Amino acid sequence: MPLSKFQTMNTNLFPFISDLKSTRGEVWGFLGNFLGNFARSTRLMHRVIATLQDDPVVCKEAMRSYIIAMASCLETFYRDLYVYVLSQDEGSLKRVLADVRDKATLAEIHSLIAGGLSFSEIVTGKATFGSISDVDSFVSKLFHPAGYLDTLQNYEHICLVPSRSARKVHFKLDDKWRSNLAKIFESRNALVHDANKPFHLSANAMASMETTVLLVPQLTAELVSKKFDGKGTLRIRDLPVLILIDDLLSDSWRLG
């Protein structure tokens, strides 16, 4: 992995790391945070479609915002997950530290820890999750030696689905999930930096992308939780719960 992917530790990064800690909550809450964050964006997008579907300009603008929100939710999930795993697993921490090019000084580390940050939060502050290649590069450190994307591709998720009468199901990601993730990050980067760029998603494309965004973190969280006694996942009868888009849109309960 190119060492240049790691950010250089500097004093401008310190407030950023502290701000992330202040909004994160408990270190094991990575999945709950993600589901709450994504639920808000999903409900807003679907409310716009339901009430303003005859206004294509508004719907297209909402889709732009939805893509940006999807990428933001994913980035935050991977960063929170990284903090958690590095705080729990010495082997993963050692693999990450081996690739940190510019080490912080002892004075800098002491200042951050004295300010209430953990060592795993300091290290995570040097990682980026803004593209599928970044995600695979950094998160693969937690899935050594098979790598993250390949592990996820081959994983069969045994779970309960609340919106399907809590039936036990065996689930695998479809063949579009990698391309969907890549497109979400690429589109976000383009849209954020170019307001002139036209953008439109078909209903089918949007459904496929939002489903990928919802499912990938849940499967990832379960893979990680297998190392740590299910910590951080939603469970019923000792099985992980798989939340679907229908669940996020339900009026009978709320996430976040």
TADACOR-V132061 format. One record per residue. N is the residue number from 1. RES is the residue in three letters. PSI is psi in degrees with one decimal (none if undefined). OMEGA is omega in whole degrees, -180 to 180 (999 if undefined). NEAR is the number of other ideal C-beta (glycine too) atoms within 10 Angstrom. Layout:
# TADACOR-V132061
n = {N | N}
res = {RES | RES}
psi = {PSI | PSI}
omega = {OMEGA | OMEGA}
near = {NEAR | NEAR}
This chain:
# TADACOR-V132061
n = {1 | 2 | 3 | 4 | 5 | 6 | 7 | 8 | 9 | 10 | 11 | 12 | 13 | 14 | 15 | 16 | 17 | 18 | 19 | 20 | 21 | 22 | 23 | 24 | 25 | 26 | 27 | 28 | 29 | 30 | 31 | 32 | 33 | 34 | 35 | 36 | 37 | 38 | 39 | 40 | 41 | 42 | 43 | 44 | 45 | 46 | 47 | 48 | 49 | 50 | 51 | 52 | 53 | 54 | 55 | 56 | 57 | 58 | 59 | 60 | 61 | 62 | 63 | 64 | 65 | 66 | 67 | 68 | 69 | 70 | 71 | 72 | 73 | 74 | 75 | 76 | 77 | 78 | 79 | 80 | 81 | 82 | 83 | 84 | 85 | 86 | 87 | 88 | 89 | 90 | 91 | 92 | 93 | 94 | 95 | 96 | 97 | 98 | 99 | 100 | 101 | 102 | 103 | 104 | 105 | 106 | 107 | 108 | 109 | 110 | 111 | 112 | 113 | 114 | 115 | 116 | 117 | 118 | 119 | 120 | 121 | 122 | 123 | 124 | 125 | 126 | 127 | 128 | 129 | 130 | 131 | 132 | 133 | 134 | 135 | 136 | 137 | 138 | 139 | 140 | 141 | 142 | 143 | 144 | 145 | 146 | 147 | 148 | 149 | 150 | 151 | 152 | 153 | 154 | 155 | 156 | 157 | 158 | 159 | 160 | 161 | 162 | 163 | 164 | 165 | 166 | 167 | 168 | 169 | 170 | 171 | 172 | 173 | 174 | 175 | 176 | 177 | 178 | 179 | 180 | 181 | 182 | 183 | 184 | 185 | 186 | 187 | 188 | 189 | 190 | 191 | 192 | 193 | 194 | 195 | 196 | 197 | 198 | 199 | 200 | 201 | 202 | 203 | 204 | 205 | 206 | 207 | 208 | 209 | 210 | 211 | 212 | 213 | 214 | 215 | 216 | 217 | 218 | 219 | 220 | 221 | 222 | 223 | 224 | 225 | 226 | 227 | 228 | 229 | 230 | 231 | 232 | 233 | 234 | 235 | 236 | 237 | 238 | 239 | 240 | 241 | 242 | 243 | 244 | 245 | 246 | 247 | 248 | 249 | 250 | 251 | 252 | 253 | 254 | 255 | 256}
res = {MET | PRO | LEU | SER | LYS | PHE | GLN | THR | MET | ASN | THR | ASN | LEU | PHE | PRO | PHE | ILE | SER | ASP | LEU | LYS | SER | THR | ARG | GLY | GLU | VAL | TRP | GLY | PHE | LEU | GLY | ASN | PHE | LEU | GLY | ASN | PHE | ALA | ARG | SER | THR | ARG | LEU | MET | HIS | ARG | VAL | ILE | ALA | THR | LEU | GLN | ASP | ASP | PRO | VAL | VAL | CYS | LYS | GLU | ALA | MET | ARG | SER | TYR | ILE | ILE | ALA | MET | ALA | SER | CYS | LEU | GLU | THR | PHE | TYR | ARG | ASP | LEU | TYR | VAL | TYR | VAL | LEU | SER | GLN | ASP | GLU | GLY | SER | LEU | LYS | ARG | VAL | LEU | ALA | ASP | VAL | ARG | ASP | LYS | ALA | THR | LEU | ALA | GLU | ILE | HIS | SER | LEU | ILE | ALA | GLY | GLY | LEU | SER | PHE | SER | GLU | ILE | VAL | THR | GLY | LYS | ALA | THR | PHE | GLY | SER | ILE | SER | ASP | VAL | ASP | SER | PHE | VAL | SER | LYS | LEU | PHE | HIS | PRO | ALA | GLY | TYR | LEU | ASP | THR | LEU | GLN | ASN | TYR | GLU | HIS | ILE | CYS | LEU | VAL | PRO | SER | ARG | SER | ALA | ARG | LYS | VAL | HIS | PHE | LYS | LEU | ASP | ASP | LYS | TRP | ARG | SER | ASN | LEU | ALA | LYS | ILE | PHE | GLU | SER | ARG | ASN | ALA | LEU | VAL | HIS | ASP | ALA | ASN | LYS | PRO | PHE | HIS | LEU | SER | ALA | ASN | ALA | MET | ALA | SER | MET | GLU | THR | THR | VAL | LEU | LEU | VAL | PRO | GLN | LEU | THR | ALA | GLU | LEU | VAL | SER | LYS | LYS | PHE | ASP | GLY | LYS | GLY | THR | LEU | ARG | ILE | ARG | ASP | LEU | PRO | VAL | LEU | ILE | LEU | ILE | ASP | ASP | LEU | LEU | SER | ASP | SER | TRP | ARG | LEU | GLY}
psi = {133.0 | 128.0 | -22.6 | -11.8 | -25.7 | 137.1 | 148.8 | 133.1 | 123.9 | 167.2 | -22.5 | -21.1 | -21.9 | -50.1 | -34.8 | -45.8 | -40.7 | -39.7 | -40.8 | -41.1 | -38.9 | -25.2 | -6.5 | -38.2 | -150.7 | 143.1 | -25.6 | 5.7 | 23.0 | -41.1 | -43.0 | -41.3 | -47.0 | -49.1 | -40.7 | -44.2 | -48.0 | -33.6 | -40.8 | -45.4 | -39.5 | -44.3 | -38.9 | -46.3 | -45.7 | -28.0 | -39.1 | -45.5 | -42.4 | -33.8 | -22.4 | 29.1 | -19.7 | 1.1 | 90.8 | -30.4 | -46.6 | -43.3 | -41.3 | -40.5 | -36.6 | -37.6 | -38.8 | -49.6 | -35.4 | -42.7 | -43.7 | -40.4 | -40.5 | -49.1 | -39.4 | -43.1 | -41.4 | -47.1 | -45.7 | -40.5 | -49.9 | -36.2 | -44.9 | -40.8 | -42.3 | -45.2 | -45.4 | -51.8 | -42.4 | -24.6 | -14.6 | -27.6 | 107.5 | -35.8 | -44.3 | -40.9 | -42.3 | -39.8 | -39.0 | -46.0 | -31.5 | -24.8 | 3.9 | 116.9 | -51.3 | 108.5 | 141.6 | 152.3 | 161.2 | -35.8 | -40.6 | -44.8 | -43.8 | -40.6 | -42.0 | -45.8 | -38.9 | -26.1 | 2.8 | 5.1 | 150.8 | 163.9 | -37.0 | -34.7 | -37.0 | -45.3 | -42.7 | -28.3 | -14.5 | 0.1 | 155.6 | 147.0 | 40.3 | 4.4 | 164.8 | -30.9 | -39.0 | -45.7 | -48.3 | -41.1 | -47.6 | -46.0 | -23.8 | -22.5 | -23.4 | -11.1 | 50.2 | 136.2 | -1.5 | -28.0 | 156.7 | -56.7 | -39.8 | -38.2 | -43.5 | -38.9 | -38.0 | -3.5 | 130.9 | 117.3 | 116.7 | 118.7 | 175.7 | 138.7 | 108.1 | -41.4 | -1.9 | 41.8 | 30.9 | 37.2 | 148.2 | 127.1 | 157.1 | 122.6 | 139.1 | 151.1 | 148.6 | -179.5 | 2.1 | -4.4 | -38.1 | -46.0 | -34.1 | -46.2 | -45.9 | -44.0 | -37.3 | -48.9 | -43.7 | -43.1 | -42.4 | -47.2 | -39.0 | -43.8 | -38.1 | -35.0 | -2.3 | 92.5 | -16.7 | -15.9 | 123.0 | 146.9 | 135.4 | 139.0 | 138.0 | 161.7 | -39.7 | -42.0 | -42.4 | -43.0 | -41.1 | -43.1 | -43.0 | -32.4 | -42.1 | -46.5 | -37.5 | -38.5 | -39.4 | -48.5 | -35.1 | -41.4 | -39.0 | -43.7 | -39.1 | -39.6 | -42.9 | -40.4 | -24.0 | -24.8 | -22.0 | 41.8 | 38.2 | 8.8 | 132.0 | -6.5 | 162.7 | 129.0 | 147.4 | 129.7 | 43.5 | 12.8 | 146.9 | 147.6 | 134.3 | 113.7 | 131.0 | 170.1 | -39.6 | -36.3 | -40.7 | -30.3 | -5.3 | 140.4 | -3.8 | -13.6 | 168.7 | 147.9 | 114.6 | none}
omega = {180 | -178 | -178 | 179 | -179 | 175 | 174 | 179 | 176 | -174 | 178 | -179 | -174 | 179 | 179 | 180 | 180 | 179 | 179 | 179 | -175 | -179 | -173 | -173 | -179 | -174 | -179 | -177 | -175 | -178 | 177 | 176 | -178 | -177 | 177 | 180 | -176 | 179 | -180 | -179 | -179 | -180 | 178 | -179 | -178 | 174 | 177 | 180 | -176 | -173 | -175 | -176 | 179 | 178 | -175 | -180 | 179 | -179 | 179 | 179 | 177 | 178 | 175 | -179 | -179 | 178 | 179 | 179 | 177 | -179 | 178 | 179 | 179 | -180 | -179 | 178 | -177 | 179 | 178 | 178 | -179 | 179 | -178 | -176 | -179 | 177 | -176 | -169 | -178 | -179 | 178 | 180 | 179 | 179 | 179 | -178 | -179 | -178 | 176 | -174 | -175 | -178 | 174 | 177 | 177 | 180 | 179 | 180 | 179 | -179 | -179 | -180 | 177 | 178 | 174 | 180 | 175 | 180 | 179 | 177 | 178 | -180 | -179 | 178 | 179 | -179 | 177 | -178 | -173 | 178 | -180 | 178 | 175 | -180 | -179 | -178 | -176 | -175 | 177 | 176 | -180 | -178 | -179 | 4 | -173 | -176 | -173 | -174 | 179 | 177 | -179 | -180 | -175 | -173 | 172 | -174 | 176 | -168 | 174 | -178 | -176 | -177 | 176 | 179 | 178 | 177 | 175 | -178 | 172 | -170 | 172 | 178 | -180 | -174 | -179 | -169 | -180 | -179 | 177 | 179 | -180 | -178 | 179 | -180 | -180 | 180 | 178 | -178 | 180 | -176 | -179 | -174 | -179 | 180 | 179 | -174 | 176 | -178 | 177 | 175 | 171 | 179 | -180 | 180 | 179 | 180 | 180 | -178 | -179 | 177 | 177 | -179 | -179 | -173 | -175 | 178 | -179 | 178 | 178 | -180 | 180 | 177 | 179 | -175 | 179 | 177 | -169 | 171 | 175 | -178 | 175 | -179 | 175 | -174 | 171 | 180 | 176 | 176 | 178 | 176 | 178 | -180 | 179 | 179 | 178 | 179 | -180 | -177 | -177 | 176 | -175 | 178 | -176 | 169 | 177 | 999}
near = {13 | 8 | 10 | 8 | 15 | 18 | 15 | 12 | 22 | 10 | 8 | 8 | 17 | 18 | 10 | 11 | 20 | 15 | 10 | 17 | 17 | 9 | 9 | 17 | 13 | 11 | 19 | 18 | 15 | 28 | 25 | 18 | 21 | 26 | 22 | 16 | 18 | 26 | 21 | 15 | 20 | 23 | 17 | 14 | 21 | 17 | 12 | 18 | 15 | 9 | 10 | 13 | 11 | 7 | 12 | 10 | 8 | 14 | 16 | 13 | 13 | 18 | 22 | 19 | 14 | 22 | 27 | 17 | 19 | 26 | 23 | 15 | 24 | 25 | 18 | 20 | 25 | 26 | 20 | 26 | 24 | 24 | 26 | 26 | 25 | 26 | 17 | 17 | 17 | 8 | 11 | 21 | 18 | 11 | 16 | 21 | 14 | 9 | 16 | 16 | 13 | 11 | 11 | 20 | 9 | 8 | 8 | 16 | 15 | 11 | 14 | 21 | 13 | 8 | 12 | 10 | 20 | 15 | 14 | 20 | 22 | 20 | 21 | 25 | 22 | 22 | 23 | 15 | 21 | 14 | 18 | 19 | 13 | 17 | 24 | 18 | 19 | 23 | 23 | 18 | 24 | 25 | 19 | 12 | 6 | 12 | 16 | 20 | 19 | 12 | 17 | 22 | 14 | 10 | 14 | 9 | 18 | 12 | 22 | 19 | 17 | 17 | 15 | 13 | 7 | 14 | 10 | 12 | 13 | 8 | 15 | 13 | 19 | 11 | 8 | 14 | 21 | 16 | 13 | 21 | 23 | 14 | 18 | 23 | 22 | 14 | 20 | 21 | 14 | 12 | 17 | 14 | 8 | 10 | 7 | 4 | 11 | 7 | 13 | 11 | 19 | 9 | 9 | 8 | 14 | 18 | 12 | 18 | 23 | 23 | 17 | 22 | 26 | 22 | 19 | 22 | 23 | 23 | 21 | 24 | 24 | 23 | 17 | 23 | 18 | 11 | 13 | 14 | 7 | 15 | 16 | 23 | 21 | 19 | 13 | 12 | 8 | 7 | 17 | 21 | 17 | 22 | 21 | 16 | 18 | 11 | 20 | 23 | 15 | 15 | 6 | 5 | 8 | 11 | 18 | 13}
